[in-house]
Amino acid sequence: MKTRILTAALAMFTVVAFGQKKEIRRAGKAVEKGEYKEAKNYLQQAEAQLANADEDEKADFYLYKGYALIGTGENVPTADLMAAADAFQKAAELGHDDAQQGMMAASNALVNGAIADQNAQKFSEAADKLFTGYQLNKQDTVYLYYAASNAVNAKDYGKALEYYEELRDLGFTGEETVYTAVNKETGEVERMANKEQRDLFVKSGNYTNPKDEVSESKKGEIAKNIALIYIEKGEDEKAIAAIENAKEENPGDVSLMQAEADMYYRMDNMAKYREIMEKIVEQNPDDAVLYYNLGVSAAQMGENDRAMDYYKRAIELDPSMHNARINLAYVILAKERPIVDEMNSLGMSKADQKKYDQLAEQRNQLYRDALPHLEKVLEKDPNNVEAARTMMNMYYQLNETAKAEEMKQKVAEIEAQQ
């Protein structure tokens, strides 16, 4: 009796195994034909008895599952992309020769899906897809970098911190050589896929001026983001330690110095911010943006004269910097408040009236000093309503009614366009 039962059990196993092999083979053929829904049905039937399959059959199963889930690669749900990546990884672990190609297909689908998510501002989904793409091939560290950026945009600071710290530990710099040449027909600089392609295009005579440019290191940015996330989490000491550790590895790195300055700015430590920024300016004396930022910090610290000097230097270096001109005008006008307060405190005596007139002239002079900067802004940016409105108010105070009415009309026109 025992022998009969054993024989029956063996017979059942053989039938199940045969059916399972058949369903897996059918799934493979369906995948080859692009019949992905059919393939999924066959795989679902085979999955119930997958534990009884040998390793080769399991490897086939997972490979076909990956391709069935990806399908054409367009508009694939996030869950399916993740499951496909997992299936290809299992096929690779089981030694399938074609698993690597499947993993590349999954990686491409994940990246394309992440780009679509970014454009739709679905940053959390984009981060997950890019991180999975990185896990498929740990050489693709740039995917981890962009996963971290998307996690920040999604305000998932815990995940972003995890990714950035892994990048830091990997020594990721993001540096790459960019190969460019000028298209003779358009006159535009074009980026090439690689050096060989660029050299071939130049040799054809259609491109000139080949250049090899190394992109800027992202180490400073990564260190800064780690620090800023710690600040966001209220862990200032860890933020400072993160920057200090990065500086030890890269002493004199301007991007790290800027990151440190940004960190202290976020901590509202303006004195430390300015100290670091001035060191950066020493290394980059012709950078208008640095002087502009120093002007902002000086103004916030109430050091208006110093702020004016910084803004003026920024404008000298970059006359098109409208923000510096606007801020310079406002720093000048910031001196108006104590004058007005004193004017309001005066009485009706002759001495007070004389003092009032003197103060009124001081205030008017501030307006005259500020107006040229705002006029320059409007010359280059005629729709700057902030500058136009401020000028209108100052012209009224200066009793220049015609100019004030002109600015009033301009303000109305700008607002009507917005």
Contacts in CASP RR format, 6 or more apart in sequence:
PFRMAT RR
TARGET T0000
AUTHOR 0000-0000-0000
METHOD contacts of the structure
MODEL  1
MKTRILTAALAMFTVVAFGQKKEIRRAGKAVEKGEYKEAKNYLQQAEAQL
ANADEDEKADFYLYKGYALIGTGENVPTADLMAAADAFQKAAELGHDDAQ
QGMMAASNALVNGAIADQNAQKFSEAADKLFTGYQLNKQDTVYLYYAASN
AVNAKDYGKALEYYEELRDLGFTGEETVYTAVNKETGEVERMANKEQRDL
FVKSGNYTNPKDEVSESKKGEIAKNIALIYIEKGEDEKAIAAIENAKEEN
PGDVSLMQAEADMYYRMDNMAKYREIMEKIVEQNPDDAVLYYNLGVSAAQ
MGENDRAMDYYKRAIELDPSMHNARINLAYVILAKERPIVDEMNSLGMSK
ADQKKYDQLAEQRNQLYRDALPHLEKVLEKDPNNVEAARTMMNMYYQLNE
TAKAEEMKQKVAEIEAQQ
13 52 0 8 1.000
16 49 0 8 1.000
16 52 0 8 1.000
17 49 0 8 1.000
17 52 0 8 1.000
17 53 0 8 1.000
19 46 0 8 1.000
20 46 0 8 1.000
20 49 0 8 1.000
20 50 0 8 1.000
20 52 0 8 1.000
20 53 0 8 1.000
20 57 0 8 1.000
21 53 0 8 1.000
21 57 0 8 1.000
23 42 0 8 1.000
23 43 0 8 1.000
23 45 0 8 1.000
23 46 0 8 1.000
24 42 0 8 1.000
24 43 0 8 1.000
24 46 0 8 1.000
24 53 0 8 1.000
24 57 0 8 1.000
24 60 0 8 1.000
24 61 0 8 1.000
24 64 0 8 1.000
26 38 0 8 1.000
26 42 0 8 1.000
27 38 0 8 1.000
27 39 0 8 1.000
27 40 0 8 1.000
27 42 0 8 1.000
27 43 0 8 1.000
27 46 0 8 1.000
27 61 0 8 1.000
27 64 0 8 1.000
27 65 0 8 1.000
27 68 0 8 1.000
28 39 0 8 1.000
28 42 0 8 1.000
28 60 0 8 1.000
28 64 0 8 1.000
30 36 0 8 1.000
30 38 0 8 1.000
30 39 0 8 1.000
30 42 0 8 1.000
30 68 0 8 1.000
31 39 0 8 1.000
31 64 0 8 1.000
31 67 0 8 1.000
31 68 0 8 1.000
34 71 0 8 1.000
36 67 0 8 1.000
36 68 0 8 1.000
36 69 0 8 1.000
36 71 0 8 1.000
36 72 0 8 1.000
39 64 0 8 1.000
39 67 0 8 1.000
39 68 0 8 1.000
40 68 0 8 1.000
40 69 0 8 1.000
43 61 0 8 1.000
43 64 0 8 1.000
43 65 0 8 1.000
43 68 0 8 1.000
46 53 0 8 1.000
46 61 0 8 1.000
47 61 0 8 1.000
50 58 0 8 1.000
50 61 0 8 1.000
53 61 0 8 1.000
55 94 0 8 1.000
55 95 0 8 1.000
56 94 0 8 1.000
58 90 0 8 1.000
58 94 0 8 1.000
59 91 0 8 1.000
59 94 0 8 1.000
59 95 0 8 1.000
59 96 0 8 1.000
59 99 0 8 1.000
60 91 0 8 1.000
60 96 0 8 1.000
62 87 0 8 1.000
62 88 0 8 1.000
62 90 0 8 1.000
62 91 0 8 1.000
62 94 0 8 1.000
62 96 0 8 1.000
62 99 0 8 1.000
63 87 0 8 1.000
63 88 0 8 1.000
63 91 0 8 1.000
63 96 0 8 1.000
63 98 0 8 1.000
63 99 0 8 1.000
63 102 0 8 1.000
65 83 0 8 1.000
65 84 0 8 1.000
65 87 0 8 1.000
66 83 0 8 1.000
66 84 0 8 1.000
66 87 0 8 1.000
66 88 0 8 1.000
66 91 0 8 1.000
66 102 0 8 1.000
66 106 0 8 1.000
67 84 0 8 1.000
67 102 0 8 1.000
67 105 0 8 1.000
69 76 0 8 1.000
69 80 0 8 1.000
69 81 0 8 1.000
69 83 0 8 1.000
69 84 0 8 1.000
69 87 0 8 1.000
70 76 0 8 1.000
70 80 0 8 1.000
70 81 0 8 1.000
70 84 0 8 1.000
70 105 0 8 1.000
70 106 0 8 1.000
70 109 0 8 1.000
73 109 0 8 1.000
73 112 0 8 1.000
76 84 0 8 1.000
76 109 0 8 1.000
76 113 0 8 1.000
78 125 0 8 1.000
78 128 0 8 1.000
78 129 0 8 1.000
81 106 0 8 1.000
81 109 0 8 1.000
81 110 0 8 1.000
81 113 0 8 1.000
81 129 0 8 1.000
81 132 0 8 1.000
82 128 0 8 1.000
82 129 0 8 1.000
82 132 0 8 1.000
84 106 0 8 1.000
84 109 0 8 1.000
85 103 0 8 1.000
85 106 0 8 1.000
85 107 0 8 1.000
85 110 0 8 1.000
85 132 0 8 1.000
85 133 0 8 1.000
85 135 0 8 1.000
85 136 0 8 1.000
88 99 0 8 1.000
88 102 0 8 1.000
88 103 0 8 1.000
88 105 0 8 1.000
88 106 0 8 1.000
88 136 0 8 1.000
89 99 0 8 1.000
89 103 0 8 1.000
89 136 0 8 1.000
91 98 0 8 1.000
91 99 0 8 1.000
91 102 0 8 1.000
92 99 0 8 1.000
92 100 0 8 1.000
92 103 0 8 1.000
103 136 0 8 1.000
103 137 0 8 1.000
104 137 0 8 1.000
106 133 0 8 1.000
106 136 0 8 1.000
107 133 0 8 1.000
107 136 0 8 1.000
107 137 0 8 1.000
107 140 0 8 1.000
110 129 0 8 1.000
110 130 0 8 1.000
110 132 0 8 1.000
110 133 0 8 1.000
110 136 0 8 1.000
111 129 0 8 1.000
111 130 0 8 1.000
111 133 0 8 1.000
111 143 0 8 1.000
113 126 0 8 1.000
113 129 0 8 1.000
114 125 0 8 1.000
114 126 0 8 1.000
114 127 0 8 1.000
114 129 0 8 1.000
114 130 0 8 1.000
114 146 0 8 1.000
114 150 0 8 1.000
115 126 0 8 1.000
117 123 0 8 1.000
117 125 0 8 1.000
117 126 0 8 1.000
117 129 0 8 1.000
117 150 0 8 1.000
118 126 0 8 1.000
118 150 0 8 1.000
121 153 0 8 1.000
123 150 0 8 1.000
123 151 0 8 1.000
123 153 0 8 1.000
123 154 0 8 1.000
124 150 0 8 1.000
124 151 0 8 1.000
124 154 0 8 1.000
124 156 0 8 1.000
126 146 0 8 1.000
126 147 0 8 1.000
126 150 0 8 1.000
127 147 0 8 1.000
127 148 0 8 1.000
127 150 0 8 1.000
127 151 0 8 1.000
127 154 0 8 1.000
127 156 0 8 1.000
127 159 0 8 1.000
127 160 0 8 1.000
127 163 0 8 1.000
128 147 0 8 1.000
130 143 0 8 1.000
130 144 0 8 1.000
130 146 0 8 1.000
130 147 0 8 1.000
130 150 0 8 1.000
131 143 0 8 1.000
131 144 0 8 1.000
131 147 0 8 1.000
131 163 0 8 1.000
133 140 0 8 1.000
133 143 0 8 1.000
134 140 0 8 1.000
134 141 0 8 1.000
134 143 0 8 1.000
134 144 0 8 1.000
134 147 0 8 1.000
141 167 0 8 1.000
141 170 0 8 1.000
141 172 0 8 1.000
141 174 0 8 1.000
142 174 0 8 1.000
144 163 0 8 1.000
144 166 0 8 1.000
144 167 0 8 1.000
144 172 0 8 1.000
145 163 0 8 1.000
145 167 0 8 1.000
145 172 0 8 1.000
145 174 0 8 1.000
145 218 0 8 1.000
145 222 0 8 1.000
147 163 0 8 1.000
148 160 0 8 1.000
148 163 0 8 1.000
148 164 0 8 1.000
148 167 0 8 1.000
148 222 0 8 1.000
148 225 0 8 1.000
149 160 0 8 1.000
151 157 0 8 1.000
151 158 0 8 1.000
151 159 0 8 1.000
151 160 0 8 1.000
151 163 0 8 1.000
152 160 0 8 1.000
152 225 0 8 1.000
152 229 0 8 1.000
157 229 0 8 1.000
157 232 0 8 1.000
157 233 0 8 1.000
158 229 0 8 1.000
160 225 0 8 1.000
160 229 0 8 1.000
161 226 0 8 1.000
161 229 0 8 1.000
161 230 0 8 1.000
164 222 0 8 1.000
164 225 0 8 1.000
164 226 0 8 1.000
164 229 0 8 1.000
165 226 0 8 1.000
167 222 0 8 1.000
168 219 0 8 1.000
168 222 0 8 1.000
168 223 0 8 1.000
168 226 0 8 1.000
168 246 0 8 1.000
171 219 0 8 1.000
172 218 0 8 1.000
172 219 0 8 1.000
172 222 0 8 1.000
173 217 0 8 1.000
173 218 0 8 1.000
173 219 0 8 1.000
174 215 0 8 1.000
174 217 0 8 1.000
174 218 0 8 1.000
175 214 0 8 1.000
175 215 0 8 1.000
175 216 0 8 1.000
175 217 0 8 1.000
175 218 0 8 1.000
176 214 0 8 1.000
176 215 0 8 1.000
177 195 0 8 1.000
177 212 0 8 1.000
177 213 0 8 1.000
177 214 0 8 1.000
177 215 0 8 1.000
178 191 0 8 1.000
178 212 0 8 1.000
178 213 0 8 1.000
178 214 0 8 1.000
178 215 0 8 1.000
179 191 0 8 1.000
179 192 0 8 1.000
179 193 0 8 1.000
179 194 0 8 1.000
179 195 0 8 1.000
179 197 0 8 1.000
179 198 0 8 1.000
179 210 0 8 1.000
179 211 0 8 1.000
179 212 0 8 1.000
180 189 0 8 1.000
180 190 0 8 1.000
180 191 0 8 1.000
180 192 0 8 1.000
180 198 0 8 1.000
180 210 0 8 1.000
180 211 0 8 1.000
180 213 0 8 1.000
181 189 0 8 1.000
181 190 0 8 1.000
181 192 0 8 1.000
181 198 0 8 1.000
181 201 0 8 1.000
181 202 0 8 1.000
181 207 0 8 1.000
181 208 0 8 1.000
181 209 0 8 1.000
181 210 0 8 1.000
181 211 0 8 1.000
182 188 0 8 1.000
182 189 0 8 1.000
182 190 0 8 1.000
182 207 0 8 1.000
182 208 0 8 1.000
182 209 0 8 1.000
183 189 0 8 1.000
183 190 0 8 1.000
183 206 0 8 1.000
183 207 0 8 1.000
184 205 0 8 1.000
184 206 0 8 1.000
184 207 0 8 1.000
184 208 0 8 1.000
185 206 0 8 1.000
189 209 0 8 1.000
190 207 0 8 1.000
192 198 0 8 1.000
192 201 0 8 1.000
195 212 0 8 1.000
198 207 0 8 1.000
198 210 0 8 1.000
199 210 0 8 1.000
201 207 0 8 1.000
202 208 0 8 1.000
202 210 0 8 1.000
216 255 0 8 1.000
217 253 0 8 1.000
217 255 0 8 1.000
219 246 0 8 1.000
219 249 0 8 1.000
219 250 0 8 1.000
219 253 0 8 1.000
219 255 0 8 1.000
219 256 0 8 1.000
220 246 0 8 1.000
220 250 0 8 1.000
220 253 0 8 1.000
220 255 0 8 1.000
220 256 0 8 1.000
220 258 0 8 1.000
220 259 0 8 1.000
221 255 0 8 1.000
221 259 0 8 1.000
223 242 0 8 1.000
223 243 0 8 1.000
223 245 0 8 1.000
223 246 0 8 1.000
223 256 0 8 1.000
223 259 0 8 1.000
224 243 0 8 1.000
224 256 0 8 1.000
224 258 0 8 1.000
224 259 0 8 1.000
224 260 0 8 1.000
224 262 0 8 1.000
224 263 0 8 1.000
226 239 0 8 1.000
226 242 0 8 1.000
227 239 0 8 1.000
227 240 0 8 1.000
227 242 0 8 1.000
227 243 0 8 1.000
227 259 0 8 1.000
227 260 0 8 1.000
227 263 0 8 1.000
228 239 0 8 1.000
228 262 0 8 1.000
228 263 0 8 1.000
228 266 0 8 1.000
230 236 0 8 1.000
230 238 0 8 1.000
230 239 0 8 1.000
230 242 0 8 1.000
231 239 0 8 1.000
231 263 0 8 1.000
231 266 0 8 1.000
231 267 0 8 1.000
236 267 0 8 1.000
239 263 0 8 1.000
239 267 0 8 1.000
240 263 0 8 1.000
243 256 0 8 1.000
243 259 0 8 1.000
243 260 0 8 1.000
243 263 0 8 1.000
246 253 0 8 1.000
246 256 0 8 1.000
246 259 0 8 1.000
247 253 0 8 1.000
247 256 0 8 1.000
247 257 0 8 1.000
247 260 0 8 1.000
250 256 0 8 1.000
254 280 0 8 1.000
254 283 0 8 1.000
254 284 0 8 1.000
257 276 0 8 1.000
257 279 0 8 1.000
257 280 0 8 1.000
258 280 0 8 1.000
260 276 0 8 1.000
261 273 0 8 1.000
261 276 0 8 1.000
261 277 0 8 1.000
261 280 0 8 1.000
264 270 0 8 1.000
264 272 0 8 1.000
264 273 0 8 1.000
264 276 0 8 1.000
265 273 0 8 1.000
265 297 0 8 1.000
270 297 0 8 1.000
270 300 0 8 1.000
270 301 0 8 1.000
271 301 0 8 1.000
273 297 0 8 1.000
274 294 0 8 1.000
274 297 0 8 1.000
274 298 0 8 1.000
274 301 0 8 1.000
277 290 0 8 1.000
277 293 0 8 1.000
277 294 0 8 1.000
277 297 0 8 1.000
278 294 0 8 1.000
280 290 0 8 1.000
281 287 0 8 1.000
281 290 0 8 1.000
281 291 0 8 1.000
281 294 0 8 1.000
284 290 0 8 1.000
286 317 0 8 1.000
287 317 0 8 1.000
288 313 0 8 1.000
288 314 0 8 1.000
288 315 0 8 1.000
288 317 0 8 1.000
288 318 0 8 1.000
288 321 0 8 1.000
288 324 0 8 1.000
289 314 0 8 1.000
289 318 0 8 1.000
291 310 0 8 1.000
291 311 0 8 1.000
291 313 0 8 1.000
291 314 0 8 1.000
291 317 0 8 1.000
291 324 0 8 1.000
292 310 0 8 1.000
292 311 0 8 1.000
292 314 0 8 1.000
292 321 0 8 1.000
292 323 0 8 1.000
292 324 0 8 1.000
292 327 0 8 1.000
294 310 0 8 1.000
295 306 0 8 1.000
295 307 0 8 1.000
295 310 0 8 1.000
295 311 0 8 1.000
295 314 0 8 1.000
295 327 0 8 1.000
296 307 0 8 1.000
296 327 0 8 1.000
298 304 0 8 1.000
298 306 0 8 1.000
298 307 0 8 1.000
298 310 0 8 1.000
299 307 0 8 1.000
299 327 0 8 1.000
299 331 0 8 1.000
299 334 0 8 1.000
304 331 0 8 1.000
304 334 0 8 1.000
304 335 0 8 1.000
307 327 0 8 1.000
307 331 0 8 1.000
308 328 0 8 1.000
308 331 0 8 1.000
308 332 0 8 1.000
311 324 0 8 1.000
311 325 0 8 1.000
311 327 0 8 1.000
311 328 0 8 1.000
311 331 0 8 1.000
312 328 0 8 1.000
314 321 0 8 1.000
314 324 0 8 1.000
315 321 0 8 1.000
315 324 0 8 1.000
315 325 0 8 1.000
315 328 0 8 1.000
318 324 0 8 1.000
320 380 0 8 1.000
322 377 0 8 1.000
322 380 0 8 1.000
322 381 0 8 1.000
322 384 0 8 1.000
325 373 0 8 1.000
325 374 0 8 1.000
325 376 0 8 1.000
325 377 0 8 1.000
326 373 0 8 1.000
326 374 0 8 1.000
326 377 0 8 1.000
326 384 0 8 1.000
326 386 0 8 1.000
326 387 0 8 1.000
328 370 0 8 1.000
328 373 0 8 1.000
329 370 0 8 1.000
329 371 0 8 1.000
329 373 0 8 1.000
329 374 0 8 1.000
329 387 0 8 1.000
329 390 0 8 1.000
330 370 0 8 1.000
332 366 0 8 1.000
332 369 0 8 1.000
332 370 0 8 1.000
332 373 0 8 1.000
333 366 0 8 1.000
333 367 0 8 1.000
333 370 0 8 1.000
333 390 0 8 1.000
335 366 0 8 1.000
336 363 0 8 1.000
336 366 0 8 1.000
339 359 0 8 1.000
339 362 0 8 1.000
339 363 0 8 1.000
339 366 0 8 1.000
340 363 0 8 1.000
342 359 0 8 1.000
343 356 0 8 1.000
343 359 0 8 1.000
343 360 0 8 1.000
343 363 0 8 1.000
346 352 0 8 1.000
346 353 0 8 1.000
346 355 0 8 1.000
346 356 0 8 1.000
346 359 0 8 1.000
363 397 0 8 1.000
364 397 0 8 1.000
364 398 0 8 1.000
367 394 0 8 1.000
367 397 0 8 1.000
367 398 0 8 1.000
368 398 0 8 1.000
370 390 0 8 1.000
370 394 0 8 1.000
371 391 0 8 1.000
371 394 0 8 1.000
374 387 0 8 1.000
374 390 0 8 1.000
374 391 0 8 1.000
375 391 0 8 1.000
377 384 0 8 1.000
377 387 0 8 1.000
378 384 0 8 1.000
378 387 0 8 1.000
378 388 0 8 1.000
378 391 0 8 1.000
381 387 0 8 1.000
383 414 0 8 1.000
383 417 0 8 1.000
384 414 0 8 1.000
385 411 0 8 1.000
385 414 0 8 1.000
385 415 0 8 1.000
385 418 0 8 1.000
388 407 0 8 1.000
388 410 0 8 1.000
388 411 0 8 1.000
388 414 0 8 1.000
389 407 0 8 1.000
389 411 0 8 1.000
391 403 0 8 1.000
391 407 0 8 1.000
392 404 0 8 1.000
392 407 0 8 1.000
392 408 0 8 1.000
392 410 0 8 1.000
392 411 0 8 1.000
393 404 0 8 1.000
395 401 0 8 1.000
395 403 0 8 1.000
395 404 0 8 1.000
395 407 0 8 1.000
396 404 0 8 1.000
END
